[in-house]
C-alpha cells in the first residue's frame, strides 16, 4: 500500500473548524496532517458512518449494499441482522458475515437481542444467551442489538436481562428501542444499561432521553422520517444521524450524504451534522475512523461543498474505493435459501365470517412515513356470511400467512393504502417476516401471497395480472445490483399507483404492520395485537 496525498479544506471534527491542509495516508492510516496557507475548495471529511441500519431492509445483500452506498461516502455501518436472524437464525448471520467480508465497506454487526422480537409471535429461529455470547466474542460484533422487548426489561424478564448482562460482561454497548417511553419507566430502561435509542417520537422525548444519558439516534429512513420533527433537539445536542431502514430505490440516490444534505438544509450547522455521522458514532461504538488525525484509520471522503455534499472520492483504509459516484470494486454475492413454505391459497381463505348485513370490525390504520400505526373501529358490509372490504372508507382486507408453518391465515382489515382494486403481498414483514398482503380483491391477494411464497420478495396483482420483485436471500434480499432492484420496485410502485395507492413506500409501510413492539395496533401470526395493552384482540367485534 503506497503513499497518498490529498489537499483540500480539512473538516476537523475533534478541535472544530475548517482549514486548508495536506493529508497523507500510508499503510491504512493517516501519517501526516499539515496545515497549508491555501488549498482547493474541496472538503476533506472523515468517512461517513451509519450507526444504526438493517441491511436486509435495503433489499440488497451486504456486498450489493456496499457497492451502492460506498460511492455516497459511507465507509462504515453498524447493522443489526435481526431480520435474517428471525428467518434463518445463526446460519443467516453467518451469511451476512461471509458476504460482508468480500467488500471494503466496514460492516460491523450487533448481536440480535430479540429473536423473536416478543413472546407473542413465532419466528423461524430463536437466539438465546449462548448464541449472544458466541457473537460478542467476535470483534466484528460491536454491541447488543436493539432491545425491543421494553416490557421484558421493565418486568425484569430473565430472558432479556440475561442477554443484557452478557453484553456487559464483554464490555460491549447495548442498543435500545423504546418509542414513547418516558418518566420512571425510561429511567429503569436506561439503568438496565441501554445507551442508544432511534425511536423518539418528539423533540421533547429525545431531550429527556439525552439528559438521562442516552445517545439519541435521529432516524431518516424510507418509511420513518423523523429528522424534521427532531431537529429542534438535534441541532443543539450531540446525537447521531441514522437511516435504520432504507430501501434500494432510495439508496441509488444516496445514503449518509443525503442525510447530511437534509440536516444542513433544516438548520443543523454543517460541522455538527458531520460529527453526527463520523466522530460521535465512532467514539460510542469504538469503530475505526471517525476523524482525520495522525494515527487514525485512513477512512476519508472528499466532497465539493458542505451544503450539497456531492461525493468526489472515497477512501477506506487509505485505498480509493469510489470516485464520482462509481464504486471501484465489484460485488460477487451468492444466493441463499428462502426459508418459506410454499402456499396455494384461494380468495375464500382470506374472508372473515360474520352474521347479519353489517359487521363492526377493528382495523389497523397505517400512516405514511411512520412505523407506528393506529387502530379504529368501523362497520363493513357482510355478504353471504363473509365480511367485505369498503373501498369508500379505504378499509381493505389484510392477511398474515405464517412463513414457517402450514396454518390458516390470520385475517383483519387495514386503512391507509388507498387501493381501489387488486392486491399486494410481501415476504418482508418485521420482525418475524411472515407473508403479509393487503387488497381490495381477496382473489388477487391469494395470487400475490402464493407468488411470494414461491420466490420471496414483493408481488402486485391486478385482476390476475402479476408483477414481482424476487428476493432470493431469505425472502429479504436480492443478489442483483441496487439499480436493478430499484427499477423492479419502481415498476411495482407504478402499478400500485394506477390501482390507487399513494403511499410513498407502500411495501415498507406494509412490512411494519406486523411489528408488535411499536404502537398501536398490529397483526401477528396469532392474531391482531394491541401493543399498548399487550393483548390479542378480535378483528370482528
Secondary structure as the mmCIF struct_conf table of DSSP 4:
data_model
#
loop_
_struct_conf.conf_type_id
_struct_conf.id
_struct_conf.beg_label_comp_id
_struct_conf.beg_label_asym_id
_struct_conf.beg_label_seq_id
_struct_conf.end_label_comp_id
_struct_conf.end_label_asym_id
_struct_conf.end_label_seq_id
STRN STRN1 UNK A 4 UNK A 11
TURN_TY1_P TURN_TY1_P1 UNK A 13 UNK A 15
STRN STRN2 UNK A 18 UNK A 26
TURN_TY1_P TURN_TY1_P2 UNK A 27 UNK A 28
STRN STRN3 UNK A 29 UNK A 35
BEND BEND1 UNK A 37 UNK A 37
BEND BEND2 UNK A 41 UNK A 41
STRN STRN4 UNK A 43 UNK A 46
HELX_LH_PP_P HELX_LH_PP_P1 UNK A 47 UNK A 47
STRN STRN5 UNK A 48 UNK A 53
HELX_RH_3T_P HELX_RH_3T_P1 UNK A 55 UNK A 58
TURN_TY1_P TURN_TY1_P3 UNK A 59 UNK A 59
STRN STRN6 UNK A 60 UNK A 60
HELX_RH_AL_P HELX_RH_AL_P1 UNK A 62 UNK A 69
HELX_RH_3T_P HELX_RH_3T_P2 UNK A 70 UNK A 72
TURN_TY1_P TURN_TY1_P4 UNK A 73 UNK A 73
STRN STRN7 UNK A 74 UNK A 80
HELX_RH_AL_P HELX_RH_AL_P2 UNK A 82 UNK A 88
TURN_TY1_P TURN_TY1_P5 UNK A 89 UNK A 89
HELX_RH_AL_P HELX_RH_AL_P3 UNK A 90 UNK A 100
TURN_TY1_P TURN_TY1_P6 UNK A 101 UNK A 102
BEND BEND3 UNK A 103 UNK A 105
STRN STRN8 UNK A 106 UNK A 111
BEND BEND4 UNK A 113 UNK A 113
BEND BEND5 UNK A 115 UNK A 118
TURN_TY1_P TURN_TY1_P7 UNK A 119 UNK A 120
BEND BEND6 UNK A 121 UNK A 121
BEND BEND7 UNK A 124 UNK A 124
HELX_RH_AL_P HELX_RH_AL_P4 UNK A 129 UNK A 136
TURN_TY1_P TURN_TY1_P8 UNK A 137 UNK A 137
BEND BEND8 UNK A 138 UNK A 138
TURN_TY1_P TURN_TY1_P9 UNK A 139 UNK A 140
STRN STRN9 UNK A 141 UNK A 147
HELX_RH_AL_P HELX_RH_AL_P5 UNK A 150 UNK A 154
TURN_TY1_P TURN_TY1_P10 UNK A 155 UNK A 156
HELX_RH_AL_P HELX_RH_AL_P6 UNK A 158 UNK A 169
TURN_TY1_P TURN_TY1_P11 UNK A 170 UNK A 171
STRN STRN10 UNK A 173 UNK A 176
TURN_TY1_P TURN_TY1_P12 UNK A 179 UNK A 180
HELX_RH_AL_P HELX_RH_AL_P7 UNK A 183 UNK A 191
TURN_TY1_P TURN_TY1_P13 UNK A 192 UNK A 193
STRN STRN11 UNK A 196 UNK A 197
BEND BEND9 UNK A 198 UNK A 198
BEND BEND10 UNK A 202 UNK A 202
HELX_RH_AL_P HELX_RH_AL_P8 UNK A 203 UNK A 211
TURN_TY1_P TURN_TY1_P14 UNK A 212 UNK A 213
HELX_LH_PP_P HELX_LH_PP_P2 UNK A 214 UNK A 214
STRN STRN12 UNK A 215 UNK A 219
STRN STRN13 UNK A 220 UNK A 220
BEND BEND11 UNK A 222 UNK A 223
STRN STRN14 UNK A 225 UNK A 225
HELX_RH_AL_P HELX_RH_AL_P9 UNK A 227 UNK A 234
TURN_TY1_P TURN_TY1_P15 UNK A 235 UNK A 236
BEND BEND12 UNK A 237 UNK A 237
STRN STRN15 UNK A 240 UNK A 242
STRN STRN16 UNK A 244 UNK A 244
BEND BEND13 UNK A 245 UNK A 245
HELX_RH_AL_P HELX_RH_AL_P10 UNK A 248 UNK A 251
TURN_TY1_P TURN_TY1_P16 UNK A 252 UNK A 253
BEND BEND14 UNK A 255 UNK A 255
HELX_RH_AL_P HELX_RH_AL_P11 UNK A 256 UNK A 265
TURN_TY1_P TURN_TY1_P17 UNK A 266 UNK A 267
HELX_RH_AL_P HELX_RH_AL_P12 UNK A 270 UNK A 275
TURN_TY1_P TURN_TY1_P18 UNK A 276 UNK A 278
HELX_RH_AL_P HELX_RH_AL_P13 UNK A 279 UNK A 285
TURN_TY1_P TURN_TY1_P19 UNK A 286 UNK A 286
BEND BEND15 UNK A 288 UNK A 288
BEND BEND16 UNK A 290 UNK A 291
TURN_TY1_P TURN_TY1_P20 UNK A 294 UNK A 295
BEND BEND17 UNK A 296 UNK A 296
STRN STRN17 UNK A 297 UNK A 297
STRN STRN18 UNK A 300 UNK A 303
BEND BEND18 UNK A 304 UNK A 304
TURN_TY1_P TURN_TY1_P21 UNK A 306 UNK A 308
STRN STRN19 UNK A 311 UNK A 316
TURN_TY1_P TURN_TY1_P22 UNK A 317 UNK A 318
STRN STRN20 UNK A 319 UNK A 323
TURN_TY1_P TURN_TY1_P23 UNK A 324 UNK A 325
STRN STRN21 UNK A 326 UNK A 327
BEND BEND19 UNK A 328 UNK A 329
HELX_RH_3T_P HELX_RH_3T_P3 UNK A 347 UNK A 350
STRN STRN22 UNK A 353 UNK A 353
BEND BEND20 UNK A 355 UNK A 357
STRN STRN23 UNK A 358 UNK A 366
TURN_TY1_P TURN_TY1_P24 UNK A 368 UNK A 369
BEND BEND21 UNK A 371 UNK A 371
STRN STRN24 UNK A 373 UNK A 383
TURN_TY1_P TURN_TY1_P25 UNK A 384 UNK A 385
STRN STRN25 UNK A 386 UNK A 387
STRN STRN26 UNK A 390 UNK A 390
TURN_TY1_P TURN_TY1_P26 UNK A 391 UNK A 394
STRN STRN27 UNK A 395 UNK A 401
BEND BEND22 UNK A 403 UNK A 405
HELX_LH_PP_P HELX_LH_PP_P3 UNK A 408 UNK A 409
STRN STRN28 UNK A 410 UNK A 415
BEND BEND23 UNK A 416 UNK A 416
BEND BEND24 UNK A 420 UNK A 421
STRN STRN29 UNK A 423 UNK A 426
BEND BEND25 UNK A 427 UNK A 427
TURN_TY1_P TURN_TY1_P27 UNK A 430 UNK A 432
STRN STRN30 UNK A 435 UNK A 439
BEND BEND26 UNK A 440 UNK A 440
HELX_RH_AL_P HELX_RH_AL_P14 UNK A 442 UNK A 455
BEND BEND27 UNK A 457 UNK A 457
STRN STRN31 UNK A 458 UNK A 462
TURN_TY1_P TURN_TY1_P28 UNK A 463 UNK A 464
STRN STRN32 UNK A 465 UNK A 469
TURN_TY1_P TURN_TY1_P29 UNK A 472 UNK A 472
STRN STRN33 UNK A 473 UNK A 473
TURN_TY1_P TURN_TY1_P30 UNK A 474 UNK A 476
STRN STRN34 UNK A 477 UNK A 478
BEND BEND28 UNK A 479 UNK A 480
HELX_RH_AL_P HELX_RH_AL_P15 UNK A 482 UNK A 498
TURN_TY1_P TURN_TY1_P31 UNK A 499 UNK A 500
TURN_TY1_P TURN_TY1_P32 UNK A 504 UNK A 505
HELX_RH_AL_P HELX_RH_AL_P16 UNK A 506 UNK A 511
HELX_RH_3T_P HELX_RH_3T_P4 UNK A 512 UNK A 514
TURN_TY1_P TURN_TY1_P33 UNK A 516 UNK A 517
BEND BEND29 UNK A 518 UNK A 520
STRN STRN35 UNK A 521 UNK A 524
TURN_TY1_P TURN_TY1_P34 UNK A 525 UNK A 526
STRN STRN36 UNK A 527 UNK A 530
TURN_TY1_P TURN_TY1_P35 UNK A 531 UNK A 534
STRN STRN37 UNK A 535 UNK A 537
BEND BEND30 UNK A 539 UNK A 539
STRN STRN38 UNK A 540 UNK A 540
#
